[in-house]
């Protein structure tokens, strides 16, 4: 199977809480798990990105918009990107490590961020990160009204300030996030920059870098296949457009071993080796991923394999089906967005993080709208009328958010089981990965380097050099 997989065939516990005596006057604490007495490993600073924590003056500048002055609490570096906001009250470690935030400056509407610190990079029994959605911070900058320098949580090993500095990510506090969000809601997501220790210079506006002009998926997708094993007998191919750890965990925990492929891998040529195909979340404009769209279209033409997509995966599947996508004014980023299931009439509270949406009016007659956003009436999902293919714009796995819609993973796995049984009727087929394949393949993303912030600084440096050269020539 190993040679066939990489040479495409021409044919189409929670642990129990420790019992502790309660003292009079001390409130009982429930729902906390105890990890035992194993020492916590402090994270290793990145040699190429880490800087000391900066508490210098800082400026947050929206291009052609207002300028906000505050105080730095992260890395001492200047960056630019797309400013977006999230109304999530908790889950900042998960949000900041979500690959869908690649290239963006994340503004938190919650007034105080950082009070429970940052957990370690511990991994679970499947080798997946327990507390993060990827190994590194994906947002290029952080904006908060107030940051907690002192933290308290049993999983914490460092402060938000220390984490941002270690990752090379600048952060600013002491700014009016209400005014920032009001501007972004009225004007839409905007290019912005964080400058540490310098005054704003209007002549530097051309240094703003627009991440929407970059194929961000290429930066966050694995460069070679990797594998995560489960105890079950299912085998699902994941198209990694920036897959979150909890999506992998949601599949593996339901008995499906996962082999993740680069976003542009010709999945239609190897789909017959798998029981299902899954398209992950990811950052940026879906129209940058034309190869992925083509491969998905060929997959649906040549295979009856069950398919599920989430977030960017939903948009790519829609493009492959002939529909169109649109850019939302300021997107949906929160853990409390209501989505209506049009097949049952039930409303679910969902976790979301996206700036683009599918135009449901462009869906062909083979598809129907599955979910709709009750806040802005944008599309939140689609489902094929006769085949086991569906996708959602929101995140059913929702690490850091509600799990109302996690049943969708069960529905997908049920369709994968049915497909596997139907294929067994026609031929003896074992889709389980071979031991050799499991041993040879990597167990996590391959070749993904967190360089977007450094790319921004390099672009700004080139722009400054160009201005200096033009001034000298003049």
C-alpha positions as a Python dict, from the first residue, in 0.01 Angstrom:
ca = {
    (1, 'X'): (0, 0, 0),
    (2, 'X'): (291, 235, 68),
    (3, 'X'): (403, 244, -295),
    (4, 'X'): (45, 278, -419),
    (5, 'X'): (-27, 564, -182),
    (6, 'X'): (256, 787, -296),
    (7, 'X'): (255, 677, -659),
    (8, 'X'): (-105, 753, -752),
    (9, 'X'): (-284, 470, -928),
    (10, 'X'): (-390, 548, -1281),
    (11, 'X'): (-737, 423, -1196),
    (12, 'X'): (-973, 648, -1097),
    (13, 'X'): (-1022, 968, 3001),
    (14, 'X'): (-1051, 1187, 3176),
    (15, 'X'): (-850, 1122, 3493),
    (16, 'X'): (-1037, 1124, 3819),
    (17, 'X'): (-998, 1435, 4031),
    (18, 'X'): (-788, 1386, 4339),
    (19, 'X'): (-983, 1365, 4661),
    (20, 'X'): (-882, 1658, 4879),
    (21, 'X'): (-1030, 1752, 5216),
    (22, 'X'): (-1226, 2075, 5215),
    (23, 'X'): (-1142, 2340, 5468),
    (24, 'X'): (-1406, 2557, 5627),
    (25, 'X'): (-1446, 2883, 5438),
    (26, 'X'): (-1278, 2749, 5122),
    (27, 'X'): (-1508, 2701, 4822),
    (28, 'X'): (-1505, 2360, 4655),
    (29, 'X'): (-1358, 2354, 4305),
    (30, 'X'): (-1520, 2118, 4060),
    (31, 'X'): (-1454, 1997, 3703),
    (32, 'X'): (-1077, 2026, 3739),
    (33, 'X'): (-857, 1733, 3645),
    (34, 'X'): (-529, 1653, 3814),
    (35, 'X'): (-224, 1564, 3607),
    (36, 'X'): (-22, 1413, 3889),
    (37, 'X'): (321, 1517, 4012),
    (38, 'X'): (510, 1500, 3681),
    (39, 'X'): (717, 1817, 3637),
    (40, 'X'): (597, 2063, 3375),
    (41, 'X'): (832, 2127, 3086),
    (42, 'X'): (896, 2491, 3014),
    (43, 'X'): (887, 2571, 2641),
    (44, 'X'): (1213, 2627, 2458),
    (45, 'X'): (1253, 2978, 2312),
    (46, 'X'): (1280, 3001, 1934),
    (47, 'X'): (1631, 3109, 1840),
    (48, 'X'): (1516, 3294, 1527),
    (49, 'X'): (1200, 3462, 1659),
    (50, 'X'): (1232, 3515, 2034),
    (51, 'X'): (1291, 3860, 2182),
    (52, 'X'): (1283, 3986, 2540),
    (53, 'X'): (938, 4097, 2657),
    (54, 'X'): (898, 4457, 2547),
    (55, 'X'): (717, 4713, 2762),
    (56, 'X'): (795, 5005, 2532),
    (57, 'X'): (553, 5253, 2387),
    (58, 'X'): (353, 5092, 2106),
    (59, 'X'): (125, 5215, 1829),
    (60, 'X'): (-159, 5037, 1653),
    (61, 'X'): (-230, 5201, 1318),
    (62, 'X'): (-520, 5123, 1087),
    (63, 'X'): (-441, 5214, 729),
    (64, 'X'): (-632, 5529, 627),
    (65, 'X'): (-792, 5516, 971),
    (66, 'X'): (-733, 5601, 1336),
    (67, 'X'): (-409, 5558, 1530),
    (68, 'X'): (-406, 5412, 1882),
    (69, 'X'): (-123, 5450, 2131),
    (70, 'X'): (-59, 5195, 2404),
    (71, 'X'): (204, 4978, 2566),
    (72, 'X'): (383, 4676, 2426),
    (73, 'X'): (370, 4345, 2612),
    (74, 'X'): (506, 4099, 2353),
    (75, 'X'): (800, 4084, 2114),
    (76, 'X'): (991, 4392, 2013),
    (77, 'X'): (919, 4379, 1641),
    (78, 'X'): (706, 4569, 1392),
    (79, 'X'): (448, 4389, 1179),
    (80, 'X'): (151, 4454, 956),
    (81, 'X'): (-146, 4243, 854),
    (82, 'X'): (-523, 4235, 836),
    (83, 'X'): (-690, 4357, 1157),
    (84, 'X'): (-983, 4138, 1263),
    (85, 'X'): (-1167, 4099, 1593),
    (86, 'X'): (-1303, 3812, 1799),
    (87, 'X'): (-1574, 3834, 2063),
    (88, 'X'): (-1471, 3507, 2229),
    (89, 'X'): (-1451, 3535, 2607),
    (90, 'X'): (-1209, 3244, 2655),
    (91, 'X'): (-978, 3028, 2445),
    (92, 'X'): (-705, 3273, 2351),
    (93, 'X'): (-436, 2998, 2336),
    (94, 'X'): (-651, 2805, 2089),
    (95, 'X'): (-742, 3114, 1887),
    (96, 'X'): (-388, 3244, 1856),
    (97, 'X'): (-259, 2904, 1739),
    (98, 'X'): (-543, 2849, 1490),
    (99, 'X'): (-384, 2843, 1140),
    (100, 'X'): (-693, 3023, 1007),
    (101, 'X'): (-558, 3340, 1177),
    (102, 'X'): (-235, 3332, 975),
    (103, 'X'): (-134, 3683, 867),
    (104, 'X'): (-393, 3859, 1084),
    (105, 'X'): (-371, 4098, 1378),
    (106, 'X'): (-621, 3968, 1631),
    (107, 'X'): (-816, 4222, 1836),
    (108, 'X'): (-988, 4080, 2146),
    (109, 'X'): (-1312, 4244, 2258),
    (110, 'X'): (-1290, 4073, 2599),
    (111, 'X'): (-1147, 4353, 2820),
    (112, 'X'): (-894, 4137, 3008),
    (113, 'X'): (-683, 3873, 2833),
    (114, 'X'): (-411, 3652, 2978),
    (115, 'X'): (-546, 3590, 3328),
    (116, 'X'): (-508, 3212, 3304),
    (117, 'X'): (-168, 3220, 3136),
    (118, 'X'): (-47, 2987, 2863),
    (119, 'X'): (-30, 2607, 2896),
    (120, 'X'): (253, 2378, 2795),
    (121, 'X'): (301, 2202, 2462),
    (122, 'X'): (197, 1869, 2614),
    (123, 'X'): (60, 1605, 2380),
    (124, 'X'): (-212, 1348, 2433),
    (125, 'X'): (-203, 971, 2383),
    (126, 'X'): (-236, 1022, 2006),
    (127, 'X'): (58, 1263, 1986),
    (128, 'X'): (-170, 1565, 1931),
    (129, 'X'): (-126, 1895, 2115),
    (130, 'X'): (-358, 1904, 2417),
    (131, 'X'): (-396, 2280, 2454),
    (132, 'X'): (-303, 2436, 2118),
    (133, 'X'): (-437, 2405, 1764),
    (134, 'X'): (-88, 2416, 1609),
    (135, 'X'): (267, 2431, 1748),
    (136, 'X'): (308, 2810, 1710),
    (137, 'X'): (118, 3137, 1731),
    (138, 'X'): (-35, 3197, 1389),
    (139, 'X'): (-163, 3554, 1430),
    (140, 'X'): (102, 3814, 1350),
    (141, 'X'): (-5, 4052, 1627),
    (142, 'X'): (-227, 4081, 1936),
    (143, 'X'): (-436, 4380, 2047),
    (144, 'X'): (-609, 4392, 2389),
    (145, 'X'): (-754, 4654, 2620),
    (146, 'X'): (-579, 4511, 2927),
    (147, 'X'): (-338, 4222, 2972),
    (148, 'X'): (-288, 4018, 3288),
    (149, 'X'): (82, 4000, 3366),
    (150, 'X'): (5, 3775, 3664),
    (151, 'X'): (-178, 3454, 3577),
    (152, 'X'): (-328, 3162, 3763),
    (153, 'X'): (-419, 2822, 3621),
    (154, 'X'): (-307, 2468, 3693),
    (155, 'X'): (-200, 2408, 3330),
    (156, 'X'): (-11, 2739, 3287),
    (157, 'X'): (366, 2749, 3243),
    (158, 'X'): (416, 3108, 3121),
    (159, 'X'): (235, 3437, 3079),
    (160, 'X'): (78, 3563, 2758),
    (161, 'X'): (353, 3827, 2743),
    (162, 'X'): (629, 3566, 2769),
    (163, 'X'): (463, 3347, 2509),
    (164, 'X'): (426, 3629, 2255),
    (165, 'X'): (787, 3737, 2309),
    (166, 'X'): (912, 3379, 2273),
    (167, 'X'): (718, 3341, 1949),
    (168, 'X'): (833, 3676, 1812),
    (169, 'X'): (479, 3819, 1805),
    (170, 'X'): (427, 4186, 1899),
    (171, 'X'): (131, 4273, 2121),
    (172, 'X'): (-21, 4599, 2243),
    (173, 'X'): (-243, 4680, 2542),
    (174, 'X'): (-393, 4997, 2683),
    (175, 'X'): (-586, 5082, 2367),
    (176, 'X'): (-960, 5140, 2326),
    (177, 'X'): (-1065, 4809, 2170),
    (178, 'X'): (-1427, 4927, 2165),
    (179, 'X'): (-1332, 5210, 1929),
    (180, 'X'): (-1121, 4972, 1719),
    (181, 'X'): (-1403, 4720, 1683),
    (182, 'X'): (-1655, 4994, 1607),
    (183, 'X'): (-1431, 5112, 1323),
    (184, 'X'): (-1380, 4759, 1188),
    (185, 'X'): (-1753, 4687, 1198),
    (186, 'X'): (-1834, 5008, 1012),
    (187, 'X'): (-1546, 5007, 764),
    (188, 'X'): (-1477, 4634, 743),
    (189, 'X'): (-1162, 4435, 816),
    (190, 'X'): (-869, 4666, 743),
    (191, 'X'): (-495, 4654, 700),
    (192, 'X'): (-313, 4763, 1013),
    (193, 'X'): (25, 4757, 1177),
    (194, 'X'): (180, 4739, 1522),
    (195, 'X'): (486, 4955, 1576),
    (196, 'X'): (699, 4921, 1888),
    (197, 'X'): (893, 5219, 2023),
    (198, 'X'): (837, 5441, 1723),
    (199, 'X'): (603, 5721, 1629),
    (200, 'X'): (360, 5670, 1342),
    (201, 'X'): (491, 5794, 1007),
    (202, 'X'): (226, 5844, 738),
    (203, 'X'): (496, 5804, 472),
    (204, 'X'): (524, 5438, 570),
    (205, 'X'): (169, 5351, 460),
    (206, 'X'): (304, 5173, 154),
    (207, 'X'): (475, 4927, 390),
    (208, 'X'): (141, 4770, 482),
    (209, 'X'): (135, 4407, 375),
    (210, 'X'): (-195, 4259, 260),
    (211, 'X'): (-208, 3889, 354),
    (212, 'X'): (-509, 3842, 126),
    (213, 'X'): (-272, 3874, -170),
    (214, 'X'): (-70, 3577, -45),
    (215, 'X'): (-153, 3208, -70),
    (216, 'X'): (-156, 3163, 306),
    (217, 'X'): (-267, 2801, 280),
    (218, 'X'): (67, 2713, 123),
    (219, 'X'): (238, 2851, 433),
    (220, 'X'): (38, 2652, 689),
    (221, 'X'): (-17, 2325, 502),
    (222, 'X'): (211, 2028, 561),
    (223, 'X'): (477, 1986, 294),
    (224, 'X'): (463, 1606, 307),
    (225, 'X'): (204, 1355, 432),
    (226, 'X'): (185, 1275, 803),
    (227, 'X'): (-12, 1011, 992),
    (228, 'X'): (-204, 988, 1320),
    (229, 'X'): (-312, 639, 1422),
    (230, 'X'): (-628, 532, 1600),
    (231, 'X'): (-749, 205, 1749),
    (232, 'X'): (-1030, 174, 1494),
    (233, 'X'): (-1035, 17, 1148),
    (234, 'X'): (-1124, 332, 947),
    (235, 'X'): (-874, 533, 745),
    (236, 'X'): (-952, 892, 642),
    (237, 'X'): (-751, 1117, 411),
    (238, 'X'): (-732, 1476, 534),
    (239, 'X'): (-653, 1760, 296),
    (240, 'X'): (-446, 1984, 522),
    (241, 'X'): (-522, 2348, 448),
    (242, 'X'): (-419, 2440, 802),
    (243, 'X'): (-591, 2169, 1000),
    (244, 'X'): (-656, 2227, 1370),
    (245, 'X'): (-537, 1968, 1619),
    (246, 'X'): (-887, 1918, 1755),
    (247, 'X'): (-1021, 1829, 1412),
    (248, 'X'): (-766, 1549, 1394),
    (249, 'X'): (-855, 1451, 1753),
    (250, 'X'): (-1225, 1444, 1667),
    (251, 'X'): (-1159, 1197, 1385),
    (252, 'X'): (-905, 981, 1567),
    (253, 'X'): (-1121, 968, 1879),
    (254, 'X'): (-1401, 819, 1668),
    (255, 'X'): (-1187, 534, 1540),
    (256, 'X'): (-1046, 679, 1219),
    (257, 'X'): (-673, 676, 1153),
    (258, 'X'): (-576, 989, 963),
    (259, 'X'): (-325, 1048, 685),
    (260, 'X'): (-296, 1420, 612),
    (261, 'X'): (-183, 1542, 270),
    (262, 'X'): (-58, 1880, 144),
    (263, 'X'): (-340, 2107, 31),
    (264, 'X'): (-256, 2068, -339),
    (265, 'X'): (-207, 1690, -340),
    (266, 'X'): (-409, 1513, -619),
    (267, 'X'): (-633, 1339, -370),
    (268, 'X'): (-859, 1196, -641),
    (269, 'X'): (-577, 965, -752),
    (270, 'X'): (-544, 793, -412),
    (271, 'X'): (-896, 823, -269),
    (272, 'X'): (-970, 456, -343),
    (273, 'X'): (-722, 364, -68),
    (274, 'X'): (-932, 544, 195),
    (275, 'X'): (-1273, 517, 358),
    (276, 'X'): (-1337, 892, 356),
    (277, 'X'): (-1192, 1231, 261),
    (278, 'X'): (-1193, 1534, 491),
    (279, 'X'): (-1110, 1895, 393),
    (280, 'X'): (-978, 2109, 678),
    (281, 'X'): (-1002, 2470, 781),
    (282, 'X'): (-739, 2721, 672),
    (283, 'X'): (-660, 3090, 621),
    (284, 'X'): (-718, 3343, 348),
    (285, 'X'): (-899, 3366, 18),
    (286, 'X'): (-1022, 3026, -108),
    (287, 'X'): (-972, 3128, -471),
    (288, 'X'): (-595, 3104, -417),
    (289, 'X'): (-633, 2725, -396),
    (290, 'X'): (-725, 2649, -754),
    (291, 'X'): (-532, 2321, -758),
    (292, 'X'): (-727, 2201, -454),
    (293, 'X'): (-1056, 2298, -618),
    (294, 'X'): (-964, 2108, -935),
    (295, 'X'): (-864, 1796, -741),
    (296, 'X'): (-1188, 1805, -540),
    (297, 'X'): (-1392, 1838, -857),
    (298, 'X'): (-1215, 1536, -1005),
    (299, 'X'): (-1268, 1348, -677),
    (300, 'X'): (-1644, 1400, -685),
    (301, 'X'): (-1654, 1295, -1051),
    (302, 'X'): (-1455, 974, -1000),
    (303, 'X'): (-1538, 849, -650),
    (304, 'X'): (-1834, 787, -421),
    (305, 'X'): (-1620, 831, -107),
    (306, 'X'): (-1784, 1030, 178),
    (307, 'X'): (-1655, 1388, 204),
    (308, 'X'): (-1677, 1643, 484),
    (309, 'X'): (-1537, 1997, 489),
    (310, 'X'): (-1502, 2260, 760),
    (311, 'X'): (-1450, 2636, 724),
    (312, 'X'): (-1212, 2686, 429),
    (313, 'X'): (-1282, 2321, 341),
    (314, 'X'): (-1649, 2417, 305),
    (315, 'X'): (-1562, 2702, 70),
    (316, 'X'): (-1326, 2490, -141),
    (317, 'X'): (-1588, 2216, -173),
    (318, 'X'): (-1843, 2476, -284),
    (319, 'X'): (-1604, 2613, -547),
    (320, 'X'): (-1546, 2258, -671),
    (321, 'X'): (-1923, 2214, -697),
    (322, 'X'): (-1949, 2525, -915),
    (323, 'X'): (-2062, 2777, -653),
    (324, 'X'): (-1900, 3111, -571),
    (325, 'X'): (-1758, 3264, -253),
    (326, 'X'): (-1778, 3620, -122),
    (327, 'X'): (-1570, 3822, 124),
    (328, 'X'): (-1765, 3931, 430),
    (329, 'X'): (-1737, 4287, 555),
    (330, 'X'): (-1576, 4193, 887),
    (331, 'X'): (-1626, 3816, 909),
    (332, 'X'): (-1751, 3600, 1193),
    (333, 'X'): (-1508, 3523, 1475),
    (334, 'X'): (-1664, 3415, 1804),
    (335, 'X'): (-1774, 3118, 2013),
    (336, 'X'): (-2141, 3214, 2039),
    (337, 'X'): (-2281, 3246, 1687),
    (338, 'X'): (-2626, 3090, 1624),
    (339, 'X'): (-2658, 2866, 1317),
    (340, 'X'): (-2992, 2721, 1208),
    (341, 'X'): (-3007, 2363, 1078),
    (342, 'X'): (-3244, 2394, 781),
    (343, 'X'): (-3312, 2018, 777),
    (344, 'X'): (-3436, 1999, 1137),
    (345, 'X'): (-3521, 2356, 1235),
    (346, 'X'): (-3288, 2334, 1536),
    (347, 'X'): (-3051, 2618, 1627),
    (348, 'X'): (-2696, 2547, 1739),
    (349, 'X'): (-2449, 2782, 1910),
    (350, 'X'): (-2129, 2755, 1710),
    (351, 'X'): (-1763, 2856, 1708),
    (352, 'X'): (-1652, 3044, 1398),
    (353, 'X'): (-1346, 3203, 1244),
    (354, 'X'): (-1377, 3312, 882),
    (355, 'X'): (-1373, 3617, 659),
    (356, 'X'): (-1524, 3454, 349),
    (357, 'X'): (-1853, 3275, 290),
    (358, 'X'): (-2027, 3068, 24),
    (359, 'X'): (-2289, 3244, -186),
    (360, 'X'): (-2578, 3000, -138),
    (361, 'X'): (-2765, 3143, -439),
    (362, 'X'): (-2497, 2998, -667),
    (363, 'X'): (-2533, 2637, -549),
    (364, 'X'): (-2635, 2396, -823),
    (365, 'X'): (-2950, 2184, -814),
    (366, 'X'): (-2755, 1886, -675),
    (367, 'X'): (-2694, 2073, -349),
    (368, 'X'): (-2902, 2240, -83),
    (369, 'X'): (-2821, 2484, 194),
    (370, 'X'): (-2761, 2302, 523),
    (371, 'X'): (-2711, 2576, 785),
    (372, 'X'): (-2768, 2951, 788),
    (373, 'X'): (-2624, 3217, 1021),
    (374, 'X'): (-2902, 3372, 1229),
    (375, 'X'): (-2702, 3692, 1286),
    (376, 'X'): (-2623, 3796, 929),
    (377, 'X'): (-2808, 3529, 722),
    (378, 'X'): (-2483, 3415, 560),
    (379, 'X'): (-2441, 3054, 452),
    (380, 'X'): (-2310, 2815, 717),
    (381, 'X'): (-2318, 2481, 535),
    (382, 'X'): (-2429, 2276, 237),
    (383, 'X'): (-2521, 1914, 177),
    (384, 'X'): (-2547, 1701, -136),
    (385, 'X'): (-2900, 1581, -209),
    (386, 'X'): (-2807, 1221, -291),
    (387, 'X'): (-2446, 1155, -186),
    (388, 'X'): (-2267, 1146, 153),
    (389, 'X'): (-2105, 1487, 108),
    (390, 'X'): (-2160, 1787, 335),
    (391, 'X'): (-1966, 2078, 480),
    (392, 'X'): (-2002, 2351, 742),
    (393, 'X'): (-1865, 2702, 768),
    (394, 'X'): (-1853, 2683, 1148),
    (395, 'X'): (-1633, 2454, 1360),
    (396, 'X'): (-1815, 2150, 1507),
    (397, 'X'): (-1495, 2049, 1692),
    (398, 'X'): (-1487, 2392, 1867),
    (399, 'X'): (-1192, 2372, 2105),
    (400, 'X'): (-1252, 2661, 2339),
    (401, 'X'): (-1614, 2690, 2229),
    (402, 'X'): (-1951, 2510, 2236),
    (403, 'X'): (-1989, 2148, 2126),
    (404, 'X'): (-2354, 2169, 2018),
    (405, 'X'): (-2273, 2054, 1666),
    (406, 'X'): (-2008, 1790, 1738),
    (407, 'X'): (-2265, 1530, 1632),
    (408, 'X'): (-2173, 1617, 1273),
    (409, 'X'): (-1850, 1421, 1317),
    (410, 'X'): (-2061, 1123, 1423),
    (411, 'X'): (-2274, 1164, 1111),
    (412, 'X'): (-1963, 1175, 895),
    (413, 'X'): (-1810, 869, 1061),
    (414, 'X'): (-2140, 681, 1015),
    (415, 'X'): (-2126, 753, 641),
    (416, 'X'): (-1762, 638, 635),
    (417, 'X'): (-1861, 308, 800),
    (418, 'X'): (-2140, 257, 546),
    (419, 'X'): (-1908, 326, 256),
    (420, 'X'): (-1649, 84, 392),
    (421, 'X'): (-1912, -190, 426),
    (422, 'X'): (-2046, -127, 76),
    (423, 'X'): (-1699, -157, -74),
    (424, 'X'): (-1640, -486, 107),
    (425, 'X'): (-1932, -638, -85),
    (426, 'X'): (-1753, -596, -418),
    (427, 'X'): (-1395, -683, -324),
    (428, 'X'): (-1182, -781, -31),
    (429, 'X'): (-1041, -446, 67),
    (430, 'X'): (-828, -341, 363),
    (431, 'X'): (-794, 36, 386),
    (432, 'X'): (-603, 29, 713),
    (433, 'X'): (-253, 180, 685),
    (434, 'X'): (29, -70, 671),
    (435, 'X'): (272, -85, 967),
    (436, 'X'): (548, 28, 732),
    (437, 'X'): (349, 334, 634),
    (438, 'X'): (278, 418, 998),
    (439, 'X'): (645, 383, 1090),
    (440, 'X'): (783, 588, 800),
    (441, 'X'): (540, 880, 788),
    (442, 'X'): (586, 1179, 1016),
    (443, 'X'): (345, 1214, 1307),
    (444, 'X'): (290, 1589, 1273),
    (445, 'X'): (304, 1866, 1015),
    (446, 'X'): (613, 1865, 796),
    (447, 'X'): (805, 2177, 693),
    (448, 'X'): (561, 2437, 831),
    (449, 'X'): (765, 2737, 946),
    (450, 'X'): (606, 3031, 1134),
    (451, 'X'): (762, 3303, 919),
    (452, 'X'): (472, 3532, 830),
    (453, 'X'): (568, 3801, 1080),
    (454, 'X'): (927, 3790, 963),
    (455, 'X'): (803, 3815, 602),
    (456, 'X'): (613, 4131, 694),
    (457, 'X'): (919, 4290, 851),
    (458, 'X'): (1129, 4196, 549),
    (459, 'X'): (872, 4354, 317),
    (460, 'X'): (873, 4671, 526),
    (461, 'X'): (1251, 4679, 518),
    (462, 'X'): (1247, 4649, 138),
    (463, 'X'): (993, 4929, 115),
    (464, 'X'): (1209, 5151, 337),
    (465, 'X'): (1512, 5078, 120),
    (466, 'X'): (1315, 5166, -191),
    (467, 'X'): (1205, 5499, -38),
    (468, 'X'): (1562, 5578, 62),
    (469, 'X'): (1687, 5498, -288),
    (470, 'X'): (1417, 5714, -445),
    (471, 'X'): (1502, 6003, -213),
    (472, 'X'): (1871, 5972, -296),
    (473, 'X'): (1799, 5963, -668),
    (474, 'X'): (1575, 6269, -637),
}
